[in-house]
Amino acid sequence: HYKIDFGKNSSHIDFDLWWNGSKPFGDWRSGAAADEDSSPKYNSFEVLDEILLQLSDPFKFPNLRRIVLAGHSAGGVVVQRYALVSHLRPPDLATDETLKEMKSVRHGIEVRYVIANPSTFGYLDNNRWNYDWDPINSEWTEMEYKEYKPELGRRNWDADSGPSRRRHTGLRAEYRPWGPLSPALEPRSEQHPFICKTFKFGDWPFGMNWTEQEFGNLVPYVLQHPHLHRATEFYSNRHVVYLTGQNDTCTDDMLGKDTFGNAICSASCWTRGKKKQCARTLMDVRCPAMLEGPNRHQRAHNYMKHLEHFFGKKVHTLLQVDGVGHDAMGMYKSTVGMDALFADDIPSQ
């Protein structure tokens, strides 16, 4: 919901909400408050809380047995972060007496979170992924999972791309190599193995940064969580299904352009049009995002390994949609996508 939707010939009512001016403090994808000239006392995650509670009203929807929150791309970011820090008690902990003050959906209603092709995920510790681009073999190197510290990152990741590059990829008249191809990027070494350097890798919404809450990196909805220290426990108890497109491996023009000015991409990247050009997907390429992996597909698989390492067991479900890239219709209209949304029993990964 954006303020720009209201043109000269349209109007809005007092409690309409929009978020497009709330950046950089979180924005709607991570639970930030609505714009000041909207209704800033509300935030995007409180809206989701209220929707779930309204749907679980036995007088309004007495026969309801399942609620599915689904999102693709930026919508997937919303659903994943909300599932991670929702103020609603997980159904599996309904009998926990220490959580009596938490609101919850009606007993007997399943809440399922279906997260498709998000750019990033919210990590639960300081471990990230160490890898690099191999220009000789034109592929990304193997992923190594290890603790990240800013001093281990290579400097100047954004030297040529600039902070606005994420939303303007491929639109500049003159292309300048950036990311792994940037001549300004510090060479990889034993002292600096990670692809980039940032002190914000653990800040919300890329992480929880439990030890730095007093510095205000968490949006109010998260800070006001009634049991924030147990949020990760709650997350493991929620019914979460991740969908990843097999060919959602495009990286816009991060890997350069050919002699015709077309973006170069990995062989598995989903292509569009008669010329079979690499699909522009506007993936998040800021350093905290790159530490999760080189593309959305890899990031999904990496995140499942991260969850297993963090919890010491497998939690949630990851399903792959073959032959589909960054396309919401292709994801959800597939047999796998339809099962994730509507099947009583979700197949394990």
N, C-alpha and C positions, 0 to 999 in steps of 0.2 A: 504494500500500500504506500504509494508515493504522493507527495503533495503536488507534484507536477501533473498528476492525473486530473486535478481540478483546473480546468481552463477558464477562459473569460466567461463562457456561457454556461458554466456548471457551478454548482454550489455544494457545500458540505454541511453536515450537522455538527454540533458542538463536540460530540464525542467520537468523531472520526479520528483515526490514528494514522500517523505516517512516521517513517524512520529515516528517510534519505539524508537528513541533515545531521544525524547523530554521530557520524564518524568524526574522528577515528576511535572514539571511546566505545568500542564494541560493535556497534550497529545492530540491526534487527536480527542478524544471523546468530548472535551470541547473547541475546537477552537484554539488550540495552533499552533504556527508556525511550519513549516516543519523543519526537521533536518538541521543543519548548513551545512553539506556537500551535501544537496539536494538544495532546493531553499527557504531559510528561510524567504524571503520577503513575501511568501504566507502562509496563514494559512488555516486550514480545512474549516472554515466557509466562508471565502472569496471564496473558490472553490464552495461551495454550492450556494452562491450568484450568481456567474457567470453562473453556470448551469441553474438556474432559469431564469436569464436574457436572456441567449441564447435561451432557449426554448420558451420564450415569444416574440421572434423576428417575426414580422408578415410576413416577406419575406421568412423566413426559415420554419415556421410552421403556416401558415395562418389559418388552421382549428382547431388548438389546443384549447380546452376549459377547460381542467383540468390537473393540475400537481400534482402527489402524491409523497411525500417524505415518504418513509417507512423504518423502521429499527427494527430489533429484537435484544434483549439482548444489547450488546455494541452498535449495530446500533441504537437501541431505545434510548440509552443515547445520541447519537449524534443528532438525530432528535429532541428530547425533548429540549436539551440545545440550539440548533440552533433556534427552534421556539420561544424560550424564549427571545433571544437577537438578532435575525436577523436584519440586517441593512435595509432590504426591508420594505417599508411601507405596512401595512395591506390593502387589497382591500377595506374594509369597511370605511377606512379613506382617500379615494382618494381625497375627496373634502376639506380636512383640509389644509387651506392655510399656517399654521405654519410648515407644513411638506413638503413643495414644494421641498426642496433640497434632500429629500430622494428618492432613486431609487425605482422602483416598477415593478412588472410584468405587462404585457399588460392588459388594461381594458377588462373585460369579461372572463379572465382566473381565474378559482378557484384554489387556492393552498391548498392542504389538507395534513396534517401531521399525519401519522399513526404510532403510537409508541407502540411496542409490547414487553412486559416482560423485561423492563430495570431493571438493578440492583438498580438504584437510580433515584431520580428526583431532580430538582433544586427548593428549597423552597424559598418562597418570604418574610418570616418573621422569627422570632426567636422561633416560636412554633414548638414543636416536640412531639414524642409519648412516653408515659410512660407505661411500661409493664414489664413482667418478665416471665421466664420459670417456670412452676409449675411441679416439678418432681413427685409429688404424683399422679396427674391426667394426667401426660404426655401431657400437652398442654400449649400453651401460654395464659397468662392472658388477660383480656380485655384491649383494647387500651384506654389510657386517653390522650387527647390532651391538652397540657398546655405549657406555656412559659418555654424554656430551658435556664438554666444558668450552666456554667461548674461546679460551686460549688455544684450543685444538682446531679451531676453524680457520679456513683460508680467508684472507682479507680481500676486500674490494669486489664482492659478488655483484653489487649494484653500481659499480663505477660507471658503466656505459649505459645501463638500461634505465636507471632513474626510478624513483618510487612510484611514478605513475605508469610505468611500463605494463603492469599487470592488466590494466584495462585499456591499453592502447597498442597492444602487440600487433605488429604488422601494418600499422596505419601510417607510419612515418614515411615520407618520400625517400629519405636517404637511410638505408639500413646500416646499422652499426653493430658489429658482433658484440654479444653480451652473454651473461651467464658463463657456462663452461668454455665458451669460445672467446671471451673477452681477453684482450692482451693485458688488461690491468689486473686480472684475477691472479692472486698469488699462486705459484706452482704448488702442487701437492707434495707433501713431504711427511716424514715420520712425525715431525713436530706439529704439522698442521694437516692431518689426514682428512678432516671433514670438508665438505664442499663449500661451506661458507661460515662466516663468523657473525654471531649475534648474541646479545645479552637478553633478548626478548623471547628466546626459544621456549621458555616455560610459562610465559605470560598467557593469561586467558585471551583468546579462546584456544590457543595452541597447546596449553597445558594448564594445570591447576596452580602451580607455584605456591604450594602450601605455606612455605616459610616466608613469603614476601607479601602476605595479605595486607599488612599495615601500610604498604605503599600505594594501595588503591588500584592495583592492576585488575582486580576482579570487579565485574559490574555488580550493582547493589543486589540484584536478584540472587546472585551466588553468595555474596557476603551475608545475606539475610537468611540463608538456608538454615532450617532448624537443627540440622545434624550434619553440617558440612564435613566433619571428620569421618562420617560414614557414607558419604556420597559415592565413593568408589564401590563400597560394598553393595549399596543399593543398585548401582549400575549393573553389576554382575547378576543381580536377581531380576532384572527386567528382560522382557522378551524382545531381543533386538536381532534383526535380520539385515545383513549388509548385502547389497547387490553391486557387482562390478562388471562392467562391460569388458569383454575379452580384448576389444580393440580400442579401449579408452586409454591409449598410450601416447596420444598426440601432445606435443609440447610447443605448439605455435611455431615461431621462428627462432626458438632457442638454439637450434642446431644449425642455423645458417639458412641461406637461400641459394637456389641453383642459378644458372646463367639466365633463366627466364624470369627470375624474381619470385619464384614460388618457394614457399617454406620447405625445408628439408625435414623429414621426420623418420622415425624408426619404421622398419618394414611392417610392423604390426599395427601401425596407426590407421585409424578409420579414415577413408577418403570419401570425398563427395564430388558430385558433378561429372560432366563428360570428361574433363581433364584429369579426374581422379586426384585432385589436389588434397593435401593434408587438411583435415578439418580444423578450423580455428575454434578452440574451446575455451579461451580466456582462463586457463588454469592459474591458480595462485602460485606465483614463482618467487614470492618473498622468501628470505632465508629461513624463517621458522617452518615454512611449508616445505622447502626443498630438503630439510633435514628429515622429513617423513618419507622421502622417496622422490624419484624423478618424474613420475606421472601418476594420474589418479588410480590406474589399475594396480600398479606396484604398491602404491600407498595403502590400498585396501588390504592386500595380502600382508604387507608389513604390519599393519595395525592388528590383524588377528594374531600374529606372532607376538606382538607387544602385549596383548591382553593375556595370552597364555603364559608368558613370562611373568607378568605382574601378579596374576592370580594363582599361578602354580597349577593351572588346569585349563582345559578348553572351556571358554564361555562364548555364548552367542553363536550365530551361524553366518557364514559367508557363502553366497551362491554366485556363480559366474554365468553371465549371459553370453553365449558364444556368438561371434559374428556381429556384435553390436559395439559401437563406440559411445561417444558422449551424446546420447539421444534418449530423451525421456520416454517417448512413445515406443521406441524400439525396446527399451528396458522393460517397461511395465506391460506391454502387449505380448511379450514373449511368454512361453509356457512357464519358464522359471519365475518371471516377474508376477504372473497371475497367481501362481502358487504362493509366492511370498505374501501377496495381498489377501488371498481368499482361502487358501487350503487350511484344513483343520490341523494337519500334521505337516510341518515344514521339514523337508529332507535335510539331513545333516550334510556338511560340506565334504 
